[in-house]
Amino acid sequence: CARQDEHISYGASPAAVPPFGCTFSSAPGQQSSLAVANEEGFVTIFNTGEKQSSVLKEWQAHDNAVFDIAWVPGANRLVTASGDQTACLWDVITGDLLGTFKGHHCSLKSVAFSKI
């Protein structure tokens, strides 16, 4: 890695916040898209194929920390797992919330898709 490869995560304030989850897209032609989730509930999509940090999209996904994030295999959608006891399905292109998975009794720490 080189200094120009550094991608910094921010929240509502200008101070950098630690990322809790990050993963690359597997969608065709989108393999340089990196999703980063942070402790303030923000999700940022970076284009890592650029020489300088290029933010493609950023939004507040939850009002609590996003502990993990997973791309829907082969699609421009992702799921976030949060400390607010929900998981959410997002359209990365529009930033639209497509669904909320409720009913958990504790923070969601991870999310993954089956390889089947």
N, C-alpha and C positions, 0 to 999 in steps of 0.2 A: 504494500500500500504506500501511496505517496500522499503528501499533505493535500493535494488537490482532489484526492479521492474521499476526503472527509465529508460526511453528511451529518449535519447537526439538527437535532430535534428541538423544536420550540413548542410552547404552549400558549396560553393567553397573554403571558408577559414576554418581554424581549429576552429574558434569561433562558439559557439552554436548560433542558430537563433531560434526565436519563431515559433512554429508550428501554422499554420492557420487552418488546417483541419486534422481530423483523424477518421478512421472508421475500424471496424473489418470485415473480409471476412465472407461471408455466404456459400462459396463453401464447398462441402462435404470434411471433413478431414482437412480443412484449417481455422477453426474458431479461431485459435490462431494467425493468420496472421493479423497484424495491419499495415494499410497504413497511413503514416504521410506525409503531404504536408507542405512546409514552404514558407516564404516570398521571398526566393531566387530562387524559381521555382523548387526545388528538391522534389522528392518523394522517401521515404524510406519505405521498407517493413520490419517490425520486426517480429520475431518469439517470441511471448510473453510467449510461453510455456516453454522456456528455463530459467534456474536459472539466467544466466547473459544475458545482452542485446545481441541479436543475429540478425545481419542485414542479411536478405535474399537477398535483392536486393536494389540498389539505383541508381537513374539516374536523370539527369536534364530534366524535362518534359517541362518546359517553360523558356523563358528568363526573365520572370516577375513573380511576386508572384502567387502562387497557393492558392486561397482562400478557395476552397472546393474540396472534393474528394468523390467519391461514387463507391462502387463495383458493377459490373453488378451482379444482383441476381444469386447466385449459380454458378458463373463462376470465373475463374482466370483472369478477366479483370476488369479494372476500368476506370472511366472518371474523368478528372481533369478540374476544372473551374479556369480560370486565369485572371489576370489583363491585359494580352495582347489581350483581347477581343476574345479569342478562348476557346473552350472546346476540349479536346483530349481524344480519346479512346486508351487504352494501353493494351497490352498483358503482364501480370505481370511475367509470366514465362520467356519469352524471352526479355522483355523490349522494344519490337517493338511497334512503333506507328502504329495503325490500321486505324486511321481516325482523321481528324480535322474538327471541326464544326466552320465555319466562318460566318461573316456577322453581328455580334453584334456591336453595336455602343458605348458600355461602357464596363467596366470591368465586368466579370462574377463573381458574389459573391457566388453563390450556384449551386449545381447540385444534382438531386435526380431521383430515378426510381419509377414509379408507382407500387403500391402494387397489382394491378389488374392482 
